[in-house]
Amino acid sequence: MKLADPNLPPATETAVANTAPAPAPDDEVVAPGHSFKFPLHVNARGTAIGIVATVAFVWALQWSEKFLVPLLLGVFIAYTLSPVVQWLERWHIKRAIGATLVTVLILAALAGTMYRVQDEFVNIIDELPTITHKVTKLLTDNKGGQPSTIQQVQAAASEIERAASSGGAEAARAAARRAAPAAAATGSTFKVMDWVLAGSMGLATFLSQATMVVFLVFFLLLAGDTFKRKLVKLTGPSLTRKKVTVHILEDINTSIQAYMFMLLVTNGLLALLMWMALSAIGLENAGAWAIFAGLMHIMPYFGPLLITIATGGVAFMQFESLRMVLLVSGASLAIATLVGTVVATWMTGRIARMNPAAVFVSLLFWGWLWGVWGLLLGVPVVVILKVVAERVEGMEVVAELLGE
């Protein structure tokens, strides 16, 4: 309670009381039964333009997949091999010769590996008709008088059809009966030559893109830090902007090199452990399946699931024993969990310093956008985005969402 000043007249005292500063909005007392309200001012026009621009950008990324995927893959591989070329330069080997040596050695190593395991891949292809016959036999044969799997599915479909009594269901069944003779007359829509042609076109596309990636890696290794100097020059005459650009490029260089090195170490380790485990169990073509596991493990989270399903299916076709299926699948899952969860997660956390939820959401987005290639390239792209957001003013929200 404020006491009146006896030295002031009543009018002056009233004026002073009226001119007292009002309490700040943050100091307002909320009456009981009322809740705090967060003021939100929405710029409808700006928000609409931002949404349209985002949708257009995502559509452009999807439309340019055949260009961006080889470009990003070549850039990341060049980042990975650049320290080797720089090491050769310190030994007084010219950059052109060093880039040529590194590219040739990488191609020779890949060709040698494929040559060593080509017989196993050929055996897998030759066994495809046998595997198809086994699957068909398992689905159609009935043992002990019990109906087969296909017969059980057909019986369930018949029960559902009989249970449907509405007019729409009757019309649908009538349409299906009318379409059945037409389908029988035209024959099967599946043609082996169509499958072979589609496979040949896919292989030709893959080889052409792989050739472009090899040439891109070679020219990027040959260029060295030329593009880095050009980007720093394009930032303008400001020394501060140049320093920030240099720091961004150095952080990107370090992060990408460390991440790609982590992929090389973890996937090579997983392929080696898978080969040892599958060979000890007695699975045929263990080397080919180990290489398949190493390639699939490039995809975080989804790769181990594919490895477990594939090796379990192969074990079932070879041994026809549930115990062996569980043994092979358990060994594959244990190795993928050990390498992926313990080694890869620890190394990724130290390299990217990103929270796992942001990594998983980004993988979902890039996988939806570019499929398998998106799962491979999604993490490096998000790492680059995080590095840029930490250095550029106005992108603090993105850096905060992606950070730990």
N, C-alpha and C positions, 0 to 999 in steps of 0.2 A: 504494500500500500504506500503511495507517494504522499508525503506531507506537504501542506501548503507553505509557501515562503511568506513570513509575516512582513518582510520589507517590500513586497510587491503589491500593488493594488489588485483588486479582484479581476478587473478587465484585462490587465497585463498577464495575470496568471492564466486566464482562460485562453488568451492568444498563444502563450507559450505551450500550453497543453495541446492546442489544436495543431501547432506546427511541429509536434514531436514526430520523429521518423517512424513510418509504418514498418511493421515487422516484415522481414524478407519472406518470399513465397515458400522457401524451404523450411521456415520456422513456423508455418501455419499449423494450428492444432486441428486435427481431424476429429470431427464429432463422432461420438459412438454410433456404430451402425453404418458408417460410411467407409469406403475403401479408397486406397490411393489410386489415382488414374495417371497413366503415362501419356503425355501429350504426343501425338503422332500426326505429323503434317505430311501428306502425300501429294507429290507433284504428279498428277495424273498423266499429263502430257509426256513428261520426262520418263515416267515408268513405262508407259506404252511404247515409247521409242526404244527404250532399253530392252524390253521383251522382244520386240520385232528384230532388233539388231542381234540379240542372242540367238534367236531361232535361225536367222539367216546365216550366222557364223557357224552354228552346228551343222546346218545343211551344207554349207560350203566345205566343211571338214569331211563330211561323209561323201560328198560328190568328188572330192579330190583325193580319195583314198589311194588310188593307184599311183599317184604322184608323190604324196606325202610319206607313205609308208617306206618306199625305198630310200627316199631322201633322209628321213630321220634315222633309219637303220644304218645307212652309210655314214652319217655324221657321228652316231654313237660308236660305231666300230672304229672310225678314224680317231676319235677321242681316246679310245682304248689303246690303239697301237701307236699313238703319237709319242709316248715316252720311249718306246723302243727305237724309233727313228732318231729322236734326240740323243739317246745314248750312243748310237752309231756315229752321230755327228761329233760327239766329244772324242771319238776315236779317229777323227779326221777323215771320215767317210762322207762324201757329199750327199746332200739330202736326196737328190734324184736317185742315186745308187742305193741309198738306204731304203727309200720308199719302195723301190723295185724289189729289193731283196726281201723285205718284210712281206710284201704282197705275194711274191712267188712262194715263199716258205709257208705261208698260211694256206694257200691253195694246194701245195704239195702235201701238207699234213692232212687236209681234208680228203684229198684223193687217196692217200695211203690208207687212211682209216676206212673209207668206203671200199677200197680194194680188199682189205682184210676181212670185212664182214659181208661182202657182196654175195657169197655163197649162202649165208644164212638168210639174207633177204630173199634170194631166189627160192630157197626152200620154203619160206613162208608163203610166197606167191604160188608155188606149185601145190602146196597143201590146201589152198583155198577150196577147190572142189571137194576134197575129202571132208573138210570142216563143214561145208554146206550140207553134204550128205549126212554127216553125224547130227547136225542140228535138225534137219528134216526128219530123220529117223526118231530122234528123241521126242519131237513134237507130235508125230503121227502114230508111233507105236503105242499099243496098249498092253501093259504087262499085268498078268494075273487077272485078266478079265476086267480091269479097271479102264474107264475111258481115257483117251489121251488128252493132252492139254488143249489141242485144237477142238476136239470133240466137246470138252467141257465149256470152252468159250462159245462154241456154236449153240450148245444147249442153253447156256445163260442168255444168249441173244434171243433164242426162240421164246424163252419164258418172258423176257421183257416185251417181245412183240405181241405175245398173247395177252399180256397184262394191259397193253395200250388199247383202249376202247373208244377213244374220241374220234371224231370225224377227220381231224388232221392226221392222226396216226394211220387211219384207213387210207387216206389219200396218199400218204407217203409210201405205204406198202404197195399200193397199186402202181405208183410211179416206179418203185424199185422193180416190180414184176415186169413192167413194160420195158425197163432199161436193160434187164438181164438178157433177153434174147438178142438185143442189139449188140451188147458187149460180146456175147458169145459168137455172133456173126462176124464181127470185126476182128476178133482174136485179141491176144494180149497186147497191151499198150507198151510193155517193156520190150526193148530190143537190145541185144547184146552189142550191136554195132553202134547204137546211140551211146551206150555206156562207154565203149572204147573211144569213141570220138570225143566225148566230154572229158574223159581222162587224158587224152592226148592234148587237147586244148589247154587243160589246166597245167599239164607238165610243161608245155611250150611257154605259157605265161610265166610260170615259176622260173624257168631257165632264163627267159629274157630279163625278168626283174633281178634275178641273181647276178646276171652279167652287168646290168646297170649299177648295182650296188658295188661290185668289185671295182669297176672303173671309177665310181665316185669316191670310194675309199682311197684308191691310188692317187687321184688328183688332189684330194684334201690333204693327204700326207705330203704330197709334193709341194703344196702351197704353204704349209707351215703356219706361221702366225700372220699371214698376209691379211686374212679377213678380220682378224682381231684388230690389227692396226687400222684397217679401213673403218670398222665400226667405231673405234675411238675417235677417229677423225670426223666422222659424220655427226658426232654428238654436239659439235659446235666449238667455238673458241674458249668457252668457259673451262678453267682448269678444274673446278669442282666437279663439273659434269664428266670430264674426262676421267678423273680419279674414281668416281662412282662407277662408271662404265667398266674401267679396268678391274675393279673389285668384283663386279657382277660376273664378268667373263672368267676371272680366276676362280670364283666360287663354283660356277657352272662346270668349268674344266675339272676341278678337283672332285666334285660330287659325281659327275658322270663317269670319270675314270675309276673312282672307287666303287661305284655301283656295278659297272660292267666287270671289273675285276672280281667282285663278289659273286656275280653270276657265273663267271668262268670257274671259280674255285668250287662253289657249291654244286653246280651241275656236273662238273668233272668228278667230284667226290662221290656224288650220288650214283653216277653211271658206273664207277669202279666198284662201289659196294653192291650195287644191284647185280653186276656181272659175277662177282664172287658168290653172292647168296644164291642166285639162280643156277649157277654151275654146280654148286654144292648140292642143291636139291635135285638136280638132274633134269631141269627144264631144257627142252631142245631150243636151239638158236638163242642161247642166253646172251651172246654178244649183241645181236640185233635188238633184242628187247631191252638191254641195258642202254644202248644208244637212244632208243625210243623214250625210255624213262628220263634220260638226261635232257632230251629236247623238250619233253612235256613239262618237266619241272621248271622250265623258264617261266611258265604261267603261274604266278603266285595263287595259292589257295585251291585253284581248280586243277592244277597239274597233278598233285598227289592222288586226287580222286580218280582221274583218268588212268593213271599208272596202275592203281589198285584194281580197277575194273578190268583193264586190258590183260594184266598178268593173271588175274583170277580166271578169266574166260579161257585163256590159252592153257592154263593148268587143267581146267575141266575137260577141254577137248583132248588133251594128251593123256591124262591119267584116268579120267572118268571116275574120280573119287572125291568125295566131299572133304575128306581129311587133307588131301593134297591141295585142294583149292584153298582151304583155310590156311594151310601152311604157306603157300606162295603169296596169297593176298596179305596175310599177316606180316610176312617178311617185307613185302613191298611197302606196306603202310608204315611199318616200324622204321625202315630206312628213310622213307620220305619225311616222316615226322621228325626223326632225329636231325636230318640235314636241314629240312625246311624250317622247323620250329626253333630248334636250338641254334644252329649255325647261321642260317640266312636271316632269321628275325633279329638276332643279336647284331649281326653286321649291318643290316638295313637300318636298325635303330641308331647305330653310331654314325652311319653315313648320312642318312636323310634327315634324322631328328624330326620325324613326322609321327602323328598319332595314328594308330592302326585303323581307326574308324574312317579317317580321311583317305587312307590308302585303299581300303576296301571299297569305299564308295567310288573313288576314282577308277578303280579297276572295273567296277560294274559299268561305269559310263563309257570308258574306252573299249571295253569288250563289246558292249552294245553297238558302239560306233564302228569299230573296225574288226570285230571278231577276234580271232586268235592273235593277230598282229597288234590289236589294241591291248590285249592282256600283256604282251611282251613289252610294248613301248609306253604303256600307261604310266608306270612308276617313274621312268626317267623324265617324261614330259612334266609330270607333277612336281618332281624335284626341281626342274628348271623354273617352273612357275613360282614355287616357294622362294627360291633364291632371288628371283626378280622382285617378288612382292616385298621381301624384306629390305630391299634397297631403294625402291621407288616410292616416292611420296604419294599418298592417296590409295595405296594398295595394302594398308595395314590390316584391313578386315580379312583379306585373303590369307595373308601371312599368319594371322592369329588362328584362323580356322584350320589351316594345314599344320601348324606347329604342334609341339607336344603339349 
